């Protein structure tokens, strides 16, 4: 058996901030390995959201009384934290959304549907995208006659970068790609992909939902025109995320929704939109969610994202080594942990992924089974589904051991 490389993160201390981990499931100590779906929430995040609910619940921007001013300060302060965390050029470029899905749909609608694209224009994507970075472009294909193209993958789960040479043409208007695959864990060279898009005169959108929680993400270094993030995968609450976009492009885009706050003035027959970022934040926002996301950013900044990344690399390498010793088990994705995040999808010959997940649950281990909202990738891999274990900053080598031993139990149940 291998040994986990010593981590600079104090995992024992970190776990004290996550009371959800200190419980039993089916009489076994919980091992939570579904972090690619959603992460658990530390006490400081929950406490900050409760502070808003208990002490200064009020709407933002519209109130001149003290509670409203405190709420606005916390809400807008969280935006500043997110800007710094992702190294976005200006706070005006950070737009609150309900998550990555809404962020990408906002680009499809406000940019693509409202003048950015026309019939025959091309969008270049990849076969490893989450449905949230696939379906919005289908809308444009159906409504506008946009042509969709797909970059393939090698057998090791890395992108065929040479495909971009052929697929990007003078008609390409958008290149969209995930920075980290939610299925394979593959970390893509998004800065290079953005550069190729810009050389062809196209825009670039990066889905950072799976990368921002696990590694340093520098929006300026990537130089994408749009970058989308979800809060619930990075220790924050559900229902909150951000779309980061280039200010000049956002200024030209029409609002995604109409209503209060996104207007500067309204008269019978005409209206003028508000300044960025509020132009895209119609209605009462998810104030508590934004404040919670700001607290999550504080927590991650306090740990240092470089250390988070190194911890997950070491843990992933250890888990891959443990799983490699199980006969009949096939793991997908890059073997080099420098090219992958802590996402480990696998198949066990003779057992359906759902059955594996069910037996693992009986052992107190939470994993995901299915197509992981990436059916085109399942088609490419020629499998109906996989079981996926995904690690985060509070996971340990002992939990990787529990996973390996439980998979041996699966083999015993099915007499393999």
Buried (B, 14 or more C-beta within 10 A) or exposed (E): EBEBEEBEBEBEEBBEBBEEBEEEBEEBBBBBBBBBBBBBBBEBBBEBBEBBEEEBEBBBBEBEEEBBBBBBEBBBEBBEBBBEBBBBEEBBBBBBBBBBBBBBBBBBBBBBBBEBBEEEBBBBBBBBBBBBBBBBBEBBBEEBEBBBBBBEBEEBBBBBBEBBEEBBEEBBBBBBBBBBBBBBBBBBBBBEBBEBBBEBEBBBBBBBBBBBBBBBBEBEEBBBBBBBBBBBBBBBBBBBBBBBBBBEBBEEBBBBEEEBBBBEEEEEEEEEBBEBBBBBBBEEBBBBBBBBBBBBBBBBEEBEBEBBBBBBBBBBBBBBBBBEEBEEBEBBBBEEBEBBBBBBBBBBEEBBBEBBBEBBBBBBBBBBBBBBBBBBBBEBBEBEBBBBBBBBBBBBBEBBBBBBEBBEEBBEEBEB
